[in-house]
Amino acid sequence: MTVASIDIGSNTVLLLIAEVDEYGNIHSKLNLYRAPRISKGLTGDRNISEKKISELKSVLSEYSTVIKDYHCQHVYLVGTNALRIANNSSEVIKKIKNDFGWDIKIISGDEEARLSFLGATYHLKSLETKIVFDIGGGSTEIIIGNDSTITFKKSFHTGVVSLTEKFLKQNPPANEEIFLANDWLKKLFAEIRLDKAINYKVIAVAGTPTTLSCIKQKIKIYDEKLVDDSFLTINDVREISLRLSKMKSEQIAAEFGQVVEGREDVLFAGTLILINIMNLLNAGKIIVSNRGLRYGVIVDRLNKNFIEE
């Protein structure tokens, strides 16, 4: 069975096409991402603009062609923070339904956390405690658990786009902006401190860690085989963060190529979030994963838990 899973986030829209075998194993056939940034302007009137709706539909039109080419039997779509908070979410959902025949399921922050954990860990069959975090455009999910129990999960109301828009307004950001952003993040994430987290497997999903892994490896064209299960140390992230802090977004795009496309102006914010989480978890090293929410949606659907609208 071939399925498609689409994650409509605040900054990016991700497509996974996967083959599910008779044993329920998920084999990735294609991963695509585009960055229409539908959350832009949501801090104002709380509406996704007509321009951003049009850009979202353009991305989904491209994905629709790819999905048909792969003869997918099922297509699952989930919407996260931008669609959670937008006043006109129902209007967007109706337009997508009318144009493509697809239903978008808007999931809560807690559900996003659960599905991200499931997607990042479903292939790791052990009772070992794992910590998964997902830095998105408008929210960041942190989940702690094992194969049988989730002991902590929370969606924090900050992501690379929202943090940039809130604090990092200059290009490159001013030192005072960076200080204020860090101070705010420390207070926001304070409750996740774990003195013994160094003994746990810490897994980071989504665009910030995967892009930083590419930068570390000097990869300019994304290659999921080189990125998946790679490592980032806290020193790696600090060094890249310092480098990015001195660069304009245009310089970041020119220096690092395709892997930063659509993220060049918010990647530095991602490094601040990542550093703060790693510090609070006492995590000197993280595992970078290509998996996450869109994988979790498929796993959950296979487990008959995913509720269709």
C-alpha positions in Angstrom: 0.0 0.0 0.0 1.3 3.4 -1.0 0.2 6.4 1.2 0.9 10.1 1.3 1.2 12.1 4.5 1.2 15.9 4.4 2.1 18.1 7.4 0.9 21.7 6.9 3.0 23.7 9.3 3.5 27.4 10.1 6.5 27.7 7.8 6.7 24.6 5.7 4.4 22.1 4.1 6.0 18.6 4.1 5.1 15.6 1.9 6.0 12.0 2.6 5.1 9.3 0.2 5.7 5.9 1.7 5.2 2.2 1.0 3.7 0.3 3.9 4.4 -3.4 3.7 2.4 -6.3 5.0 4.2 -6.1 8.4 3.3 -2.5 8.9 6.9 -1.2 8.1 7.1 2.2 6.5 9.5 2.6 3.6 10.1 6.2 2.5 9.8 6.7 -1.2 9.9 10.5 -1.4 10.1 13.4 1.0 9.5 16.9 -0.3 9.3 20.3 1.5 8.1 23.7 0.4 8.0 26.9 2.6 4.9 29.0 1.9 5.0 30.3 5.5 1.3 30.5 6.0 1.8 32.0 9.5 3.2 35.2 8.1 1.1 38.1 9.5 -0.9 35.9 12.0 0.3 38.1 14.8 -1.9 40.9 13.3 -5.5 40.1 12.5 -5.1 36.4 13.1 -6.1 35.5 9.6 -4.1 33.6 7.0 -3.9 36.0 4.1 -5.3 35.4 0.7 -1.8 35.5 -0.7 -0.7 32.8 1.7 -3.7 30.7 1.0 -2.9 30.9 -2.7 0.7 29.9 -2.0 -0.5 26.9 0.1 -2.8 25.8 -2.7 0.0 26.1 -5.2 2.1 23.8 -3.1 -0.7 21.3 -2.6 -1.4 21.4 -6.4 2.2 20.4 -7.0 1.9 17.6 -4.3 -1.4 16.4 -5.8 0.4 15.7 -9.2 3.2 13.8 -7.4 0.7 11.8 -5.3 -1.2 10.8 -8.5 2.1 9.8 -10.1 2.8 7.5 -7.2 -0.7 6.1 -7.2 -1.3 6.6 -3.5 -4.2 4.8 -2.1 -4.6 7.1 0.9 -3.8 10.8 1.6 -3.6 12.1 5.1 -3.3 15.8 5.9 -2.8 17.4 9.3 -2.6 21.1 10.2 -0.6 22.4 13.1 -0.1 25.8 14.9 -0.9 28.2 12.1 -4.2 26.5 11.4 -4.9 26.1 15.1 -4.7 29.8 15.8 -6.0 31.4 12.6 -9.5 32.8 12.7 -10.2 31.7 9.1 -9.0 28.1 9.4 -12.4 26.8 8.5 -12.3 28.8 5.3 -8.9 27.4 4.4 -10.1 23.9 5.1 -13.1 24.4 2.8 -11.0 25.7 0.0 -8.7 22.8 0.1 -11.6 20.3 0.2 -13.2 22.0 -2.8 -10.0 22.1 -4.8 -8.4 18.8 -4.0 -11.1 16.7 -2.2 -8.8 16.3 0.8 -9.8 16.8 4.5 -7.3 18.6 6.7 -7.4 17.4 10.3 -6.3 20.3 12.6 -4.5 18.7 15.6 -4.0 20.0 19.1 -0.5 20.8 20.4 -0.7 17.7 22.6 -1.7 15.5 19.7 1.1 17.0 17.6 3.5 16.1 20.3 2.2 12.5 20.6 2.3 11.9 16.8 5.8 13.4 16.5 7.1 11.1 19.2 5.4 8.1 17.5 6.9 9.1 14.1 10.4 9.6 15.5 10.5 6.4 17.6 8.2 3.8 16.0 11.2 2.0 14.5 13.2 2.0 17.8 11.9 -1.1 19.5 13.0 -0.8 23.1 11.8 0.3 26.5 14.6 2.8 26.8 13.4 6.3 27.7 13.5 8.7 24.7 13.2 12.4 24.5 11.9 13.8 21.2 11.5 17.4 20.3 10.1 19.0 17.2 11.0 22.7 16.5 8.3 24.0 14.1 7.5 27.4 12.7 5.0 28.4 15.4 5.3 25.8 18.1 7.8 23.5 19.7 6.8 20.1 21.0 8.8 18.2 23.6 7.9 14.6 24.5 9.5 12.1 26.9 8.6 8.4 27.0 9.2 4.9 25.8 7.4 2.3 23.7 4.6 1.9 26.2 4.2 5.2 28.1 4.6 8.9 27.5 5.5 10.5 30.8 5.7 14.2 29.6 4.4 16.0 26.5 3.9 19.6 25.9 3.5 22.0 23.0 5.2 25.3 23.7 4.0 28.4 21.9 7.2 29.4 20.1 8.9 28.3 16.9 11.4 29.6 14.4 9.0 32.0 12.7 7.2 33.3 15.8 10.5 33.8 17.7 12.0 35.6 14.8 9.0 37.9 14.4 8.8 38.5 18.2 12.5 39.3 18.9 14.9 39.0 16.0 13.8 41.8 13.8 17.1 43.1 12.5 19.1 41.4 9.8 21.4 40.1 11.2 19.9 40.3 14.7 21.3 42.8 17.2 23.0 41.5 20.3 20.2 43.0 22.5 17.6 41.1 20.4 19.5 37.8 20.9 19.8 38.4 24.7 16.1 39.1 25.0 15.2 36.0 23.0 17.4 33.8 25.0 16.1 35.1 28.3 12.5 34.5 27.2 13.3 31.0 26.0 15.0 30.0 29.3 11.8 31.0 31.2 9.5 29.4 28.7 11.3 26.0 28.7 12.3 25.9 32.4 9.8 23.2 33.3 11.5 20.6 31.1 14.7 20.4 33.1 15.9 16.8 33.7 19.0 16.2 35.7 19.5 12.7 34.2 18.6 13.4 30.6 22.2 12.8 29.6 21.4 9.0 30.0 18.4 9.2 27.6 18.3 9.0 23.9 17.5 12.5 22.7 16.0 12.8 19.2 15.4 16.0 17.3 13.1 16.2 14.2 12.1 18.9 11.8 13.9 21.5 9.7 16.2 23.1 12.2 18.2 20.0 13.2 18.2 18.5 9.7 19.5 21.7 8.2 22.2 22.1 10.9 23.3 18.6 10.2 23.7 19.5 6.5 25.7 22.6 7.4 27.9 20.5 9.7 28.5 17.9 6.9 28.9 20.6 4.2 25.9 19.3 2.3 24.2 21.8 0.0 21.7 19.5 -1.7 19.6 17.7 0.9 20.3 13.9 1.2 18.1 12.2 3.8 20.4 9.2 3.9 23.3 11.3 5.1 21.1 13.3 7.6 19.0 10.6 9.2 20.5 9.3 12.4 23.4 11.8 12.2 24.6 13.6 15.4 24.9 17.1 16.5 26.8 18.1 19.7 26.0 21.1 21.7 29.3 22.6 20.5 28.3 22.0 16.9 25.1 23.9 17.4 26.8 26.7 19.3 29.4 27.2 16.6 26.9 27.2 13.8 24.6 29.6 15.8 27.5 32.0 16.3 28.3 31.9 12.6 24.7 32.5 11.6 24.3 35.4 14.1 26.7 37.5 12.1 25.2 36.8 8.7 22.3 38.4 6.8 19.7 36.0 5.6 20.8 36.7 2.0 24.3 35.6 3.0 23.0 32.4 4.6 21.1 31.5 1.5 24.1 32.1 -0.7 26.5 30.3 1.6 24.6 27.1 2.3 22.4 26.6 -0.8 19.3 24.5 -1.3 19.2 23.0 2.3 18.4 26.4 3.8 15.8 27.4 1.2 12.8 28.9 2.9 14.6 28.9 6.3 17.5 31.3 5.7 15.8 34.1 7.7 14.6 31.9 10.6 17.3 29.3 11.0 19.2 31.3 13.6 16.1 31.4 15.8 16.0 27.6 15.5 19.5 27.4 16.8 18.5 29.5 19.9 15.6 27.2 20.6 17.8 24.1 20.1 20.6 25.4 22.4 18.1 26.3 25.1 16.4 22.9 25.0 19.7 21.0 25.0 21.0 23.0 27.9 17.9 22.4 30.0 18.0 18.7 29.2 21.7 18.5 29.9 22.0 16.9 26.5 25.5 17.1 25.1 24.5 15.3 21.9 21.3 14.8 19.9 20.3 12.3 17.2 18.9 14.0 14.1 15.9 12.4 12.5 14.1 12.8 9.2 11.0 11.3 10.7 8.4 13.0 12.8 4.8 14.1 12.5 4.0 12.9 9.0 5.4 9.5 9.8 3.5 9.4 13.1 0.2 10.1 11.3 0.8 7.0 9.1 1.8 4.8 12.1 -1.3 6.0 14.0 -3.5 5.4 11.1 -2.2 1.8 10.8 -2.9 1.4 14.5 -6.5 2.5 13.8 -6.2 5.5 16.2 -6.3 8.3 13.6 -9.8 9.8 13.6 -10.9 10.9 10.2 -13.2 13.9 10.0 
